Amino acid sequence: MAGKVPVLDTEVVCSVNQAVEGLNRGTLQCPEDCCIVYSVSNQGWYLLHRRGRREAALAHIGIHEEPQQQQQQQLTPGAVVTIGGCSCKVVAALGTGSFGTVWAAERTDGAAGEVAIK
């Protein structure tokens, strides 16, 4: 069952960045190392967590994710993937950098065009 997460008033923290900084420095006390904060500039609510506590924060509200390695599909030439309704066949690796490999792919959903997948 999901637990309760404190919702911080704009009088407690005036920005999402301030709340994240406070959580990570330990100056903002939240029992489960997470809280919910409203962003005036983005007009949305954010679940914030202390660095390294993402999975625990999500679990606290009842969301359980698979480990990152299991979530990522292995891309190889010939693999067919669907991303956001776009079906593509992986052709070749374009390059690899510190953020991973970028792959060239062709659309197979009837629409013309080439795409890059990371």
Beta strands, then each sheet from edge to edge (+ up, - down):
strand 1: 7-8
strand 2: 34-39
strand 3: 44-49
strand 4: 80-83
strand 5: 86-97
strand 6: 100-107
strand 7: 114-117
sheet 1: 1+ 2+ 3-
sheet 2: 4+ 5- 6+ 7-
end
